[in-house]
């Protein structure tokens, strides 16, 4: 018992140390966001904001709210478009078994391996012809291309585990494929919907490549570009930069905490057969 308790104690201490190391950048971001500009370059730096200030957060509220609002619109738009496209596709691959479904699944998997910068340049050429550069809808479509393949694979894995008897019962009651999907399959796929929605929102919220390529300099820029604009060759407002980063991290962190149990169920769906 003593040996077992000692091993457990060491594992706990090691886990706490590793957690502290991984979370230290987050703490330092918060510390710098509360540090006055005059103390920013002192050596050694303060481990705690001894002369704390909220000036950076005032700057965020004064200058960054439009960027945050744009990111919120883009994130929600990406979530809606991703779920609308990937849920029916996942249902078709899982239950309707279309011809060529295996090839399509492979293509979706391969699509996630394409570097984002290559896709961004392709979108730039297309949007230049269509007049969609520096537009929110164009960025929503671009961000969705990252989330839709992932969403289709998640929905396919989850919906494959839905008993066929339920679908057969719905068919016996006169429900078609669309009605069965809407009234039976989709309500049962709540965990998958939450999982796909969360990842789609996080990808669009943190996107910089598509934003910097497709909307940079426009009237509607996301928060990632708002942070970037603070950084110049001779002007680095780290107080405001870190305050913006803290505020920008809060929505994603809150959503992730609230949706954690749904995400765990959605990601592991289809991994174990009954």
MODA-V340717 format. One line per field, one symbol per residue. psi: psi as a letter, one per 20 degrees, with the letter a starting at -180 (. if undefined). Layout:
# MODA-V340717
psi=???
This chain:
# MODA-V340717
psi=gggghgghghhgggghghghghighgghghghhjpqhhjhjqpqqpiqnhlqqjhhhhhghhhighgggghgggghgggghgghghghghgghhhimqpjhhgghhghghhiipqhhghghghggghhhikjqlqghhhggghhhhhggggggghgggihipphhghhghhhjjpagghgghhggghikgghgggggghgggghhjphggghhhjpiahnqrhhhgghihorhjonmhghghgghghhhgggggggghjghhgghhhjpihpp.
